[in-house]
Amino acid sequence: MTPIEIKLPALYPAQHAALYADARYIVVEGSTKSGKTQGCIVWQMGHVLGSVGVHWWIAPVYAQAKIAFRRVLKLLPRAAVARSAETTLEIELVNGSFWQFKSAEKPDNLYGEDVRSIVFDEASRAREESFIAARSTLTATGGPMCLIGNVRGRHNFHYKLARKAQAGEPGYHFARLTAYDAVDGGVISLAEVEDAKAIYPDHVFRELYM
């Protein structure tokens, strides 16, 4: 097969450090617009290209999964795509991998497949049952999972896993990306962050941006 060149966006240092670690479970608490989605697309692209099989991107609702699907299609050159279907949010690559974008709305729909890598987007806004189902699909492959989201209360599986990772649990990696990390990385402007800080109540600003 002729090699295909794929030009991926560069990650800023804090973004790269948050996502690339020698751990099976990468748990990131991140600011809105800090590049969580973009970074995870780059992270999972490596797995999709390097480990032929089924790979899942999971978001709380269909509309959010569709955003990631469209972003990935924009990054992939046509020569790399054997087939894509917006109705099912699936991309088949020429290397034989299937990149599927799933909704977490119905946990029972997430059982059954053997999946090689998972990104769980906006994980703090999804139900724990969806995480349980998604994790079961990695049993046969031993594949990695990256979970990203804002801090949204303490009664969700993302928050619990983040605390486990932060405490140094073997196999886990924890990272936090704030809006100021994104400013330093050139992703958003300081003026935009300060404007949000002035408008939002403190607890809302801290949840979304810190």
C-alpha positions as CSV (number, residue, x, y, z in Angstrom):
1,M,0.0,0.0,0.0
2,T,1.3,3.5,-0.9
3,P,1.9,5.5,2.3
4,I,-0.7,8.3,2.8
5,E,0.4,11.6,4.4
6,I,-2.0,13.0,7.0
7,K,-1.2,16.5,8.3
8,L,-2.4,16.8,11.8
9,P,-2.7,20.0,13.9
10,A,0.1,20.6,16.3
11,L,-0.7,20.3,20.0
12,Y,0.4,23.0,22.4
13,P,2.7,21.6,25.2
14,A,0.1,21.4,28.0
15,Q,-2.4,19.7,25.6
16,H,0.2,17.2,24.5
17,A,1.3,16.4,28.1
18,A,-2.4,15.9,29.1
19,L,-3.1,13.3,26.5
20,Y,0.2,11.4,25.9
21,A,1.1,9.3,28.8
22,D,2.0,5.7,29.5
23,A,-1.4,4.8,31.0
24,R,-4.4,2.9,29.9
25,Y,-6.9,5.4,31.3
26,I,-6.3,9.1,30.5
27,V,-8.6,11.3,32.5
28,V,-8.7,15.0,31.6
29,E,-10.6,17.7,33.4
30,G,-10.5,20.6,30.9
31,S,-11.8,24.0,30.2
32,T,-14.2,24.7,27.5
33,K,-12.5,25.5,24.2
34,S,-9.1,24.4,25.6
35,G,-8.6,22.0,22.6
36,K,-9.8,18.8,24.4
37,T,-11.7,17.5,21.3
38,Q,-8.9,18.5,18.8
39,G,-6.3,16.9,21.0
40,C,-8.2,13.7,21.4
41,I,-8.8,13.5,17.7
42,V,-5.0,13.6,17.2
43,W,-4.5,11.1,20.0
44,Q,-7.0,8.6,18.7
45,M,-5.9,9.0,15.1
46,G,-2.6,7.4,16.1
47,H,-4.6,4.4,17.5
48,V,-6.9,4.1,14.5
49,L,-3.9,4.1,12.1
50,G,-1.7,1.9,14.3
51,S,-4.1,-0.7,15.5
52,V,-6.4,-2.1,12.8
53,G,-9.9,-2.7,14.1
54,V,-12.9,-0.8,15.6
55,H,-12.4,2.5,17.4
56,W,-15.1,4.5,19.2
57,W,-15.7,8.1,19.9
58,I,-18.5,8.4,22.4
59,A,-20.4,11.7,23.3
60,P,-23.4,12.2,25.5
61,V,-25.7,12.9,22.6
62,Y,-25.8,12.3,18.9
63,A,-25.3,15.9,17.9
64,Q,-22.0,16.1,19.9
65,A,-20.7,12.9,18.3
66,K,-21.6,14.4,14.9
67,I,-19.3,17.4,15.6
68,A,-16.3,15.1,16.1
69,F,-17.2,13.0,13.1
70,R,-17.2,16.1,10.8
71,R,-13.9,17.4,12.3
72,V,-12.2,14.1,11.6
73,L,-13.4,13.9,8.0
74,K,-12.0,17.4,7.4
75,L,-8.6,16.2,8.7
76,L,-8.5,13.0,6.7
77,P,-7.3,13.1,3.1
78,R,-9.7,11.4,0.7
79,A,-7.1,8.8,-0.1
80,A,-7.2,7.6,3.5
81,V,-11.0,7.0,3.5
82,A,-12.4,3.9,2.0
83,R,-16.0,4.9,3.0
84,S,-17.8,7.3,5.2
85,A,-21.5,7.5,6.2
86,E,-23.0,10.5,8.0
87,T,-26.2,8.6,8.7
88,T,-24.3,6.1,10.9
89,L,-21.3,8.4,11.8
90,E,-18.8,5.8,10.6
91,I,-15.5,6.1,8.7
92,E,-13.8,3.1,7.2
93,L,-10.1,3.8,6.5
94,V,-8.1,2.2,3.8
95,N,-6.0,0.4,6.4
96,G,-9.1,-1.6,7.5
97,S,-9.9,0.3,10.7
98,F,-13.5,1.5,11.4
99,W,-13.8,4.8,13.3
100,Q,-17.3,5.0,14.8
101,F,-18.9,8.0,16.5
102,K,-21.5,6.9,19.1
103,S,-24.1,8.5,21.4
104,A,-24.2,7.5,25.0
105,E,-27.9,8.2,25.3
106,K,-28.8,4.4,25.3
107,P,-26.1,2.4,27.2
108,D,-27.5,-0.9,26.0
109,N,-26.5,0.1,22.4
110,L,-22.8,0.2,23.5
111,Y,-22.4,-3.5,24.4
112,G,-21.2,-6.3,22.2
113,E,-18.3,-4.9,20.1
114,D,-14.6,-5.5,20.5
115,V,-13.1,-2.0,20.5
116,R,-9.5,-1.1,20.3
117,S,-9.6,2.5,21.6
118,I,-12.2,4.8,23.0
119,V,-12.5,8.6,23.5
120,F,-15.3,9.5,25.8
121,D,-16.1,13.1,25.1
122,E,-17.9,15.4,27.6
123,A,-17.7,12.4,30.0
124,S,-18.9,14.4,33.0
125,R,-22.3,14.9,31.2
126,A,-23.0,11.2,30.5
127,R,-24.4,8.5,32.7
128,E,-22.3,6.0,34.5
129,E,-24.1,3.1,32.8
130,S,-22.7,4.3,29.5
131,F,-19.2,4.2,30.8
132,I,-19.7,0.7,32.2
133,A,-21.0,-0.5,28.8
134,A,-18.1,1.2,26.9
135,R,-15.5,-0.2,29.2
136,S,-16.8,-3.7,28.6
137,T,-16.0,-3.4,24.9
138,L,-12.3,-3.1,25.7
139,T,-12.1,-6.4,27.6
140,A,-10.9,-8.5,24.7
141,T,-8.5,-6.0,23.2
142,G,-7.1,-4.4,26.4
143,G,-7.4,-1.1,24.5
144,P,-6.9,2.4,26.1
145,M,-9.6,4.9,26.9
146,C,-9.4,8.7,27.1
147,L,-12.1,10.5,29.1
148,I,-12.4,14.3,28.8
149,G,-14.8,16.9,30.1
150,N,-15.5,19.8,32.4
151,V,-15.8,19.4,36.1
152,R,-19.6,19.1,36.6
153,G,-20.3,18.3,40.2
154,R,-19.0,15.3,42.2
155,H,-21.6,12.7,41.5
156,N,-20.5,11.4,38.1
157,F,-18.1,8.7,37.0
158,H,-15.8,11.2,35.3
159,Y,-15.2,13.0,38.5
160,K,-14.6,9.7,40.4
161,L,-12.1,8.5,37.9
162,A,-10.3,11.8,37.9
163,R,-9.8,11.6,41.6
164,K,-8.6,8.0,41.3
165,A,-6.1,9.1,38.6
166,Q,-5.0,12.1,40.5
167,A,-4.3,9.9,43.5
168,G,-1.8,7.9,41.4
169,E,-3.8,4.8,40.7
170,P,-1.7,2.4,38.5
171,G,-2.7,2.5,34.9
172,Y,-4.3,6.0,35.2
173,H,-3.1,9.4,34.1
174,F,-4.7,12.6,35.3
175,A,-4.4,16.1,33.8
176,R,-6.1,19.4,34.1
177,L,-6.3,21.9,31.2
178,T,-7.5,25.4,32.2
179,A,-8.5,28.3,30.0
180,Y,-5.2,29.9,30.9
181,D,-3.3,26.9,29.5
182,A,-5.3,27.4,26.3
183,V,-4.3,31.1,26.3
184,D,-0.7,30.2,26.6
185,G,-1.1,27.6,23.8
186,G,-2.6,30.2,21.5
187,V,-6.0,28.5,21.3
188,I,-8.1,31.3,22.9
189,S,-7.4,34.9,23.8
190,L,-6.9,36.2,27.3
191,A,-9.5,38.9,26.6
192,E,-12.1,36.2,25.9
193,V,-11.4,34.4,29.1
194,E,-11.5,37.6,31.2
195,D,-14.8,38.5,29.5
196,A,-16.3,35.2,30.5
197,K,-15.0,35.6,34.1
198,A,-16.7,39.0,34.3
199,I,-20.0,37.7,33.0
200,Y,-20.4,34.3,34.7
201,P,-21.0,33.6,38.4
202,D,-17.7,32.4,40.0
203,H,-18.8,28.8,40.3
204,V,-19.9,28.6,36.6
205,F,-16.7,30.2,35.5
206,R,-14.6,27.7,37.5
207,E,-16.6,24.8,36.2
208,L,-16.3,25.8,32.5
209,Y,-12.9,27.5,32.4
210,M,-10.8,26.3,35.3
